[in-house]
Amino acid sequence: MEIEKLEIIESNEFQSLFNKSKKLIDSARSNMGQMANAITVLTSFFAGKIYCRAGTTGSRKS
């Protein structure tokens, strides 16, 4: 039984599964980083837009 388990671990199927899992995890990390960057950019853009509108519509004291 022990020899059979060892053969399964050393098989190409296990290595293939490991490689596919690693690629999936790396892809998920990359996608999450891109999403976080996009959210940061959009948040900054809309915050700046609100700030500019408030600055141009506000009353000035001279």
N, C-alpha and C positions, 0 to 999 in steps of 0.2 A: 504493500500500500504506500509506503513512504517513497519508494522509487518512482511509483506512478505519479505522485504529487510533484516530485522534483522534475520529472519530464514535462509536466504541464507548465510549470513555471518557466522552464527554459525554452519552451516552444515558441515558434514564430507568431502564433496566434496571440500569445500574451504580450509579446513585444509590440505587435501591431495595435492591440487594444490600448496599451500604455501610450504609444505615440499619438493615437487618435485623441485620447483623453487629454494629453498635454497640449495638443493643438487647439482643442476646444477651450481649455482653460485660458491659454494665451490669447485666443481670439476674444473671449469674454472680457479679459482685462483691458485689451486694446479698445474694445467698443465702449466700455464703461469710462475710460479716460476721455475718449472723444465726446461722449455725451456730457460729461462733467465740464469739459471745455466749452462746448456749445451753450450749455445752460449759463455758464459764467459770462460769456460774451453777450448773450441775449439779455441777461439781467443788467449788465452794465449799460448796454445800449438803451434799454427802456428807462433805467434810472436817469441816465443823462438826458433823455428826451423829456422826462417829467421835470427835471431840474431846469432845462432850458425854457420850457413853457412857463414855469413858475417865475422865472426871471424876466421874461418878456411881458407877462400879463400883470405883474405886480405893480403897485404904485410906487413912484419914486418921490423921495423927499429931497427937495433942492433948497 
